[in-house]
């Protein structure tokens, strides 16, 4: 496939827009508790969309999964379960912090821990720190922490200076402390996605051997990973349904159109999954010379688009200029950190 970096950037932008926009339909769901609409959307994003997408792209999805090594399937599923904790807490961070701050804090922690945990786990951190590329990556992580700190300061100012009415007007359940902790935990657990793909390598190789295009080799792996993520989220949401007595939501929207709630959840789930399609296509179009920048572009576009949504949803309307400046500085520094980490990976290549 011929390289076309300009088209690659456009595809990454579309993928970033999809990732940044998936939560918007949830904000339009009426008279349902968070756990109800989260798991309905999750069924589409973690079960229906991955299976349908892989079935269309892979010539023999059922044959691939049935012939895959049991150990590979088990480990991929297990890491998917752990990654599902990250997905669950990511959703909670947006619930407590809003579109703008929730995405920025969560993605900052995801970028930090997603880069740091694999070399720590594999025992290559010392080796990494002794190379120029490794030092650039570690410097990028330091910049990432600075961006998280600035966003956190903006969140603390919003927490302390706005009345409860003003906070609820922009984010219904705004709570900076709760949001900070779940965003932190989301960053740690989301790193399990990398281990899931390593465990699923025999599945992707089998997919290619059975005729799947190499660009889509990980599609069957995603089916297993997402099933693990669905398991975690389903267990927690059912628990909340029981505790909050919200199981009636699935058959009653208390006067709101029930079918519309399901449609909005389906739109949220499918939109979330679309990021994988556009990310995969964008990476192949960047070409060998620029493939290192794919993850950087993806993260940067998500952070940028999520904050555009935050402005449009007026999440920071009632805050002062200093709070706006802190938030803007934090977002800028977070995007800069992804560029530095991407450059470090380029030097390694």
For each residue, the residues with C-beta under 8 A, 3 or more apart:
1: 215 284 285
2:
3: 8 285 286 287 288 289 290
4: 7 8 285 287
5: 8 9 285 286 287 290
6: 9 10
7: 4 10 11 285
8: 3 4 5 11 12 282 283 284 285 286 287 290 294
9: 5 6 12 13 282 286 297
10: 6 7 13 14 282
11: 7 8 14 15 278 279 281 282 285
12: 8 9 15 16 278 279 282 294 297 298 301
13: 9 10 16 17 297 301
14: 10 11 17 18 278 282
15: 11 12 18 19 274 275 276 277 278 279 282 298 301
16: 12 13 19 20 275 297 298 299 300 301 302 304 305
17: 13 14 20 21 301 305
18: 14 15 21 22 271 272 274 275 278
19: 15 16 22 272 275 298 301 302 305
20: 16 17 99 103 301 302 303 304 305 306 308 309
21: 17 18 24 271 305 309
22: 18 19 25 45 268 269 271 272 275
23: 26 27 91 94 99 268
24: 21 27 28 99 268 309
25: 22 28 29 41 264 265 267 268 271
26: 23 29 37 38 41 264 265 268
27: 23 24 313
28: 24 25 264
29: 25 26 32 37 261 264 265
30: 253 254 256 257 260 261
31: 249 253 254 255 256 261
32: 29 36 37 246 249 253 261
33: 36 37 240 241 244 246 249
34: 37 38 95 173 240
35: 38 39 236 237 240 241 244 246
36: 32 33 39 40 237 241 246 247 249 250
37: 26 29 32 33 34 40 41 249 261 264 265 268
38: 26 34 35 41 42 91 233 237
39: 35 36 42 43 233 234 237 238
40: 36 37 43 44 250 261 262 265 266 269
41: 25 26 37 38 44 45 265 266 268 269 272
42: 38 39 45 46 47 229 230 233 234 237 269
43: 39 40 46 47 48 230 269
44: 40 41 47 48 49 265 266 268 269 270 273
45: 22 41 42 49 226 268 269 270 272 273
46: 42 43 49 50 84 226 227 229 230 233 269
47: 42 43 44 50 51 226 227 230
48: 43 44 51 52 269
49: 44 45 46 52 53 269 270 273
50: 46 47 53 54 219 222 223 226 227 273
51: 47 48 54 55 61 223
52: 48 49 55 56
53: 49 50 56 57 219 273 277
54: 50 51 57 58 61 219 220 222 223
55: 51 52 58 61
56: 52 53
57: 53 54 212 213 216 219
58: 54 55 61 64 207 210 211 212 216 219 220
59: 210 211 212
60: 63 64 210 211
61: 51 54 55 58 64 65 220 223
62: 65 66
63: 60 66 67 210
64: 58 60 61 67 68 203 206 207 210 212 220
65: 61 62 68 73 203 220 223 224
66: 62 63
67: 63 64 206
68: 64 65 72 73 202 203 206 220
69: 72 73 202
70: 73 74
71: 74 75
72: 68 69 75 76 199 200 201 202 203
73: 65 68 69 70 76 77 203 224
74: 70 71 77 78
75: 71 72 78 79 196 199
76: 72 73 79 80 196 199 200 203 221 224 225 228
77: 73 74 80 81 224 225 227 228
78: 74 75 81 82 199 228
79: 75 76 82 83 192 193 195 196 199 225 228
80: 76 77 83 84 192 196 224 225 226 227 228 229 231
81: 77 78 84 85 228 229 231 232
82: 78 79 85 86 189 192 228 232
83: 79 80 86 87 189 190 192 193 196 225 228 229
84: 46 80 81 87 88 228 229 230 231 232 233
85: 81 82 88 89 185 189 232
86: 82 83 89 90 110 185 186 187 188 189 190 191 192 193
87: 83 84 90 91 186 190 229 232 233
88: 84 85 91 92 232 233 236
89: 85 86 92 93 182 183 185 186 189
90: 86 87 93 94 106 110 182 183 186 190
91: 23 38 87 88 94 95
92: 88 89 95 96 178 179 182 186
93: 89 90 96 97 102 105 106 179 182 183 186
94: 23 90 91 97 98 99 102 103 106
95: 34 91 92 102 173 179
96: 92 93 102 171 173 174 175 176 178 179 182
97: 93 94 100 101 102 105 155 171 174 176 179 180 183
98: 94 101 102 170 171 174 310 313 315
99: 20 23 24 94 102 103 306 307 309 310 313 315
100: 97 103 104 306 307 309 310 311 313 315 316 327
101: 97 98 104 105 151 154 155 158 179 310 315 327
102: 93 94 95 96 97 98 99 105 106 179 183 306
103: 20 94 99 100 106 107 302 303 306 307 310
104: 100 101 107 108 147 151 303 306 307 327 330 331 334
105: 93 97 101 102 108 109 148 151 152 155 179 180 183
106: 90 93 94 102 103 109 110 183 186 187
107: 103 104 110 111 299 302 303 306 334
108: 104 105 111 112 144 147 148 151 183 187 334 337
109: 105 106 112 113 148 183 184 186 187 188
110: 86 90 106 107 113 114 186 187 190 191
111: 107 108 114 115 144 187 299 334 337 338 341
112: 108 109 115 116 141 144 145 148 187
113: 109 110 116 117 187 188 190 191
114: 110 111 117 118 187 190 191 193 194
115: 111 112 118 137 140 141 341
116: 112 113 119 120 141
117: 113 114 120 121 188 191 194
118: 114 115 121 122 191 194 195
119: 116 122 123 124 125 128
120: 116 117 123 125
121: 117 118 195
122: 118 119
123: 119 120
124: 119 127 128
125: 119 120 128 129
126: 129 130
127: 124 130 131 134
128: 119 124 125 131 134 137 138
129: 125 126 134 135 138
130: 126 127 134
131: 127 128 134 135 348
132: 135 136 347
133: 136 137 344 345 346 347 348
134: 127 128 129 130 131 137 138 344 348
135: 129 131 132 138 139 344
136: 132 133 139 140 340 341 343 344 347
137: 115 128 133 134 140 141 340 341 344 345 348
138: 128 129 134 135 141 142 344
139: 135 136 142 143 340 344
140: 115 136 137 143 144 337 338 339 340 341 343 344
141: 112 115 116 137 138 144 145 337 341
142: 138 139 145 146
143: 139 140 146 147 333 336 337 340
144: 108 111 112 140 141 147 148 333 334 337 338 341
145: 112 141 142 148 149
146: 142 143 149 150 333 337
147: 104 108 143 144 150 151 330 331 332 333 334 335 336 337
148: 105 108 109 112 144 145 151 152 330 334
149: 145 146 152 153 330
150: 146 147 153 154 326 327 329 330 333
151: 101 104 105 108 147 148 154 155 326 327 330 331 334
152: 105 148 149 155 156 180 330
153: 149 150 156 157 326 330
154: 101 150 151 157 158 319 323 324 326 327 330
155: 97 101 105 151 152 158 159 176 179 180
156: 152 153 159 160 176
157: 153 154 160 161 319 320 322 323 326
158: 101 154 155 161 162 167 174 176 316 319 323
159: 155 156 162 167 174 175 176 177
160: 156 157
161: 157 158 319 320 323
162: 158 159 166 167 318 319
163: 166 167
164: 167 168
165: 168 169
166: 162 163 169 170 318
167: 158 159 162 163 164 170 171 174
168: 164 165 171 172 173 174
169: 165 166 318
170: 98 166 167 174 313 314 315 316 317 318
171: 96 97 98 167 168 174 315
172: 168
173: 34 95 96 168
174: 96 97 98 158 159 167 168 170 171 179
175: 96 159 178 179
176: 96 97 155 156 158 159 179 180
177: 159 180 181
178: 92 96 175 181 182
179: 92 93 95 96 97 101 102 105 155 174 175 176 182 183
180: 97 105 152 155 176 177 183 184
181: 177 178 184 185
182: 89 90 92 93 96 178 179 185 186
183: 89 90 93 97 102 105 106 108 109 179 180 186 187
184: 109 180 181 187 188
185: 85 86 89 181 182 188 189
186: 86 87 89 90 92 93 106 109 110 182 183 189 190
187: 86 106 108 109 110 111 112 113 114 183 184 190 191
188: 86 109 113 117 184 185 191
189: 82 83 85 86 89 185 186 192
190: 83 86 87 90 110 113 114 186 187 193
191: 86 110 113 114 117 118 187 188 194 195
192: 79 80 82 83 86 189 195 196
193: 79 83 86 114 190 196 197 225
194: 114 117 118 191 197 198
195: 79 118 121 191 192 198 199
196: 75 76 79 80 83 192 193 199 200 221 224 225 228
197: 193 194 200 201 204 218 221 225
198: 194 195 201
199: 72 75 76 78 79 195 196
200: 72 76 196 197 203 204 218 220 221 224 225
201: 72 197 198 204 205
202: 68 69 72 205 206
203: 64 65 68 72 73 76 200 206 207 220 221 224
204: 197 200 201 207 208 217 218 220 221
205: 201 202 208 209 217
206: 64 67 68 202 203 209 210 220
207: 58 64 203 204 210 212 216 217 219 220 221
208: 204 205 211 212 213 214 217
209: 205 206
210: 58 59 60 63 64 206 207
211: 58 59 60 208
212: 57 58 59 64 207 208 216 217 219 220
213: 57 208 216 217
214: 208 217
215: 1 280 281 284
216: 57 58 207 212 213 219 280
217: 204 205 207 208 212 213 214 221
218: 197 200 204 221 222 280
219: 50 53 54 57 58 207 212 216 222 223
220: 54 58 61 64 65 68 200 203 204 206 207 212 223 224
221: 76 196 197 200 203 204 207 217 218 224 225
222: 50 54 218 219 225 226 276
223: 50 51 54 61 65 219 220 226 227
224: 65 73 76 77 80 196 200 203 220 221 227 228
225: 76 77 79 80 83 193 196 197 200 221 222 228 229
226: 45 46 47 50 80 222 223 229 230
227: 46 47 50 77 80 223 224 230 231
228: 76 77 78 79 80 81 82 83 84 196 224 225 231 232
229: 42 46 80 81 83 84 87 225 226 232 233
230: 42 43 46 47 84 226 227 233 234
231: 80 81 84 227 228 234 235
232: 81 82 84 85 87 88 228 229 235 236
233: 38 39 42 46 84 87 88 229 230 236 237
234: 39 42 230 231 237 238
235: 231 232 238 239
236: 35 88 232 233 239 240
237: 35 36 38 39 42 233 234 240 241
238: 39 234 235 241 242
239: 235 236 242 243
240: 33 34 35 236 237 243 244 246
241: 33 35 36 237 238 244 245 246 247 249
242: 238 239 245 247
243: 239 240
244: 33 35 240 241
245: 241 242 248
246: 32 33 35 36 240 241 249
247: 36 241 242 250
248: 245 251 252
249: 31 32 33 36 37 241 246 252 253
250: 36 40 247
251: 248 258
252: 248 249 258
253: 30 31 32 249 256 257 258 261
254: 30 31
255: 31
256: 30 31 253 260 261
257: 30 253 260 261
258: 251 252 253 261 262
259: 262 263
260: 30 256 257 263 264
261: 29 30 31 32 37 40 253 256 257 258 264 265
262: 40 258 259 265 266
263: 259 260 266 267
264: 25 26 28 29 37 260 261 267 268
265: 25 26 29 37 40 41 44 261 262 268 269
266: 40 41 44 262 263 269 270
267: 25 263 264 270 271
268: 22 23 24 25 26 37 41 44 45 264 265 271 272
269: 22 40 41 42 43 44 45 46 48 49 265 266 272 273
270: 44 45 49 266 267 273 274
271: 18 21 22 25 267 268 274
272: 18 19 22 41 45 268 269 275
273: 44 45 49 50 53 269 270 276 277
274: 15 18 270 271 277 278
275: 15 16 18 19 22 272 278 279 298
276: 15 222 273 279 280
277: 15 53 273 274 280 281
278: 11 12 14 15 18 274 275 281 282
279: 11 12 15 275 276 282 283 294 298
280: 215 216 218 276 277 283 284
281: 11 215 277 278 284 285
282: 8 9 10 11 12 14 15 278 279 285 286 294 297 298
283: 8 279 280 286 291 294
284: 1 8 215 280 281
285: 1 3 4 5 7 8 11 281 282
286: 3 5 8 9 282 283 289 290 291 293 294
287: 3 4 5 8 290 291
288: 3 291
289: 3 286
290: 3 5 8 286 287 293 294
291: 283 286 287 288 294
292: 296 342 345 346 349
293: 286 290 296 297 342 346
294: 8 12 279 282 283 286 290 291 297 298
295: 298 299 338 342 345
296: 292 293 299 300 338 339 341 342
297: 9 12 13 16 282 293 294 300 301
298: 12 15 16 19 275 279 282 294 295 301 302
299: 16 107 111 295 296 302 303 335 338
300: 16 296 297 303 304 335 338 339
301: 12 13 15 16 17 19 20 297 298 304 305
302: 16 19 20 103 107 298 299 305 306
303: 20 103 104 107 299 300 306 307 331 334 335 338
304: 16 20 300 301 307 308 331 335
305: 16 17 19 20 21 301 302 308 309
306: 20 99 100 102 103 104 107 302 303 309 310
307: 99 100 103 104 303 304 310 311 327 331
308: 20 304 305 311 312
309: 20 21 24 99 100 305 306 312 313
310: 98 99 100 101 103 306 307 313 315 316
311: 100 307 308 314 315 316
312: 308 309
313: 27 98 99 100 170 309 310
314: 170 311 317
315: 98 99 100 101 170 171 310 311
316: 100 158 170 310 311 319 323 324 327
317: 170 314
318: 162 166 169 170
319: 154 157 158 161 162 316 323 324
320: 157 161 323 324
321: 324 325
322: 157 325 326
323: 154 157 158 161 316 319 320 326 327
324: 154 316 319 320 321 327 328
325: 321 322 328 329
326: 150 151 153 154 157 322 323 329 330
327: 100 101 104 150 151 154 307 316 323 324 330 331
328: 324 325 331 332
329: 150 325 326 332 333
330: 104 147 148 149 150 151 152 153 154 326 327 333 334
331: 104 147 151 303 304 307 327 328 334 335
332: 147 328 329 335 336
333: 143 144 146 147 150 329 330 336 337
334: 104 107 108 111 144 147 148 151 303 330 331 337 338
335: 147 299 300 303 304 331 332 338 339
336: 143 147 332 333 339 340
337: 108 111 140 141 143 144 146 147 333 334 340 341
338: 111 140 144 295 296 299 300 303 334 335 341 342
339: 140 296 300 335 336 342 343
340: 136 137 139 140 143 336 337 343 344
341: 111 115 136 137 140 141 144 296 337 338 344 345
342: 292 293 295 296 338 339 345 346
343: 136 140 339 340 346 347
344: 133 134 135 136 137 138 139 140 340 341 347 348
345: 133 137 292 295 341 342 348 349
346: 133 292 293 342 343 349
347: 132 133 136 343 344
348: 131 133 134 137 344 345
349: 292 345 346
